Amino acid sequence: MGYQQYGVSPQLVERVKLKMKNPAAKERIKKLIEGVTKADLQNKAVVQRLVKSSAAILHEKLTPAQEEQLVAFVVGQRIDPKNTLHLIKLWGMFR
């Protein structure tokens, strides 16, 4: 399922992709998600904290509805950060 099916706007995704090209921002995001487990990515409270922190790092103002959509998307993907196939699938979704 793509992010658009969760109501996440393509414009938001493009802005975030552009901001992630900044090496400083990319490193801060990498440190934020370092050590995140599959269980963490299934916990709505943890995912919401990660979404809020990521938005702050990228200076992206999110509405409560956008936050909920992003949390629902991450939880819905059932991502295992240690599974290469999951990461490849995500990479393909946001190329």
C-alpha positions as CSV (number, residue, x, y, z in Angstrom):
1,M,0.0,0.0,0.0
2,G,1.4,3.4,-0.9
3,Y,1.6,6.4,1.3
4,Q,-1.1,8.2,-0.8
5,Q,-3.6,5.6,0.3
6,Y,-3.0,6.8,3.9
7,G,-3.7,10.4,2.9
8,V,-0.1,11.5,3.0
9,S,0.3,14.2,0.3
10,P,2.9,13.8,-2.5
11,Q,4.0,17.4,-1.9
12,L,4.9,16.7,1.7
13,V,6.9,13.6,0.6
14,E,8.7,15.7,-2.1
15,R,9.6,18.4,0.5
16,V,10.9,15.9,2.9
17,K,12.9,14.1,0.2
18,L,14.5,17.4,-0.8
19,K,15.3,18.3,2.9
20,M,16.9,14.9,3.4
21,K,19.5,15.7,0.8
22,N,21.0,18.0,3.3
23,P,23.8,16.0,4.9
24,A,23.4,17.6,8.4
25,A,19.7,16.9,8.5
26,K,20.2,13.4,7.2
27,E,22.7,12.6,9.9
28,R,20.4,13.9,12.6
29,I,17.5,11.7,11.3
30,K,19.9,8.7,11.2
31,K,20.8,9.3,14.8
32,L,17.2,9.6,15.8
33,I,16.2,6.2,14.3
34,E,19.4,4.4,15.3
35,G,18.4,1.3,17.3
36,V,14.7,1.4,16.4
37,T,13.2,-2.0,16.4
38,K,10.2,-3.6,14.6
39,A,8.3,-3.5,17.9
40,D,9.0,0.2,18.2
41,L,7.6,0.8,14.7
42,Q,4.4,-1.0,15.7
43,N,3.9,1.1,18.8
44,K,1.8,4.2,17.9
45,A,3.2,6.3,20.7
46,V,6.9,5.6,19.7
47,V,6.1,6.3,16.0
48,Q,4.3,9.5,16.9
49,R,7.3,10.7,18.9
50,L,9.6,9.8,15.9
51,V,7.4,11.6,13.5
52,K,7.3,14.8,15.7
53,S,11.0,14.7,16.2
54,S,11.7,14.1,12.5
55,A,9.4,17.0,11.6
56,A,11.2,19.3,14.0
57,I,14.6,18.3,12.6
58,L,13.5,19.0,9.1
59,H,11.6,22.2,10.1
60,E,8.4,20.8,8.7
61,K,5.2,22.0,10.3
62,L,2.7,19.1,10.4
63,T,-1.0,19.3,11.3
64,P,-2.4,16.8,13.7
65,A,-4.1,15.1,10.8
66,Q,-0.8,14.8,8.9
67,E,0.9,13.3,12.0
68,E,-1.9,10.8,12.3
69,Q,-1.7,9.9,8.6
70,L,2.1,9.4,8.9
71,V,1.8,7.3,12.1
72,A,-0.9,5.1,10.5
73,F,1.3,4.7,7.4
74,V,4.4,3.6,9.4
75,V,2.4,1.2,11.6
76,G,0.5,-0.1,8.6
77,Q,3.7,-1.0,6.7
78,R,4.8,-3.4,9.5
79,I,8.4,-2.4,8.9
80,D,11.3,-4.6,10.2
81,P,14.4,-2.4,10.1
82,K,16.6,-5.5,10.1
83,N,14.9,-7.0,7.1
84,T,16.5,-5.9,3.9
85,L,13.5,-6.7,1.7
86,H,11.3,-4.3,3.8
87,L,13.9,-1.6,3.4
88,I,14.1,-2.1,-0.4
89,K,10.3,-2.0,-0.6
90,L,10.3,1.4,1.3
91,W,13.1,2.7,-0.9
92,G,11.2,1.9,-4.0
93,M,8.1,3.6,-2.6
94,F,9.9,6.9,-2.1
95,R,12.4,7.0,-5.1
